[in-house]
């Protein structure tokens, strides 16, 4: 069995490679974001064919990478990555506020994200948070905190990647979300050290409910 050890090109980054594959029989290997972080894995094409991949350590696989190309046989194999959406928090509007307001709102955002144990990457005036629970749950948490001066929405993983460094990509897509949670904790009334204090939780549909320990 052939083992694929190098990336030959990329159909998204290189127009020449995209043109080379026109008219060929291309088998696409669909990878989830966790597998895409690995240098060694067994991929399965949409045709059902299996492809053992063993790249150099620390090689970052990206969407559109070509691992096999045979113009004589008229075949090629391309890696496609299915990335989860990312919650992008835009704090650029805070730039015009006074220092006290900037610090207060930044701490409020840090508390909101940290209290959920969500990983995050700060890049300029934007904060990128990977999808770790249902979208509606994450939006409910942000709306509950209602931090003034910020905007937030979900963007596709592929749209976000061009703005990030490799280590930041790994932080967003290399481990977050591997475990699913039926509920998350929200800030209002959240206190692990005071039994009897109502805690606000969110169910899988994003609906808040109180629970007393």
Protein Blocks (a to p, Z undefined) as FASTA:
>chain_A
ZZdfbdfbdfklmmklmmmmgopacddddddfklmmpmbdcdddfkopacdddddehiac
dehiafbdcfknopacdddddddddddddfklmmmpcfklmmmmmmmmmmmmmmnopacd
dehjaccdddfbdfklmmmmmmmnopghiacddddfklmmmmpcfklmmmmmmmgokacc
fbdcdfehpafklghiacddddfkopacdddZZ
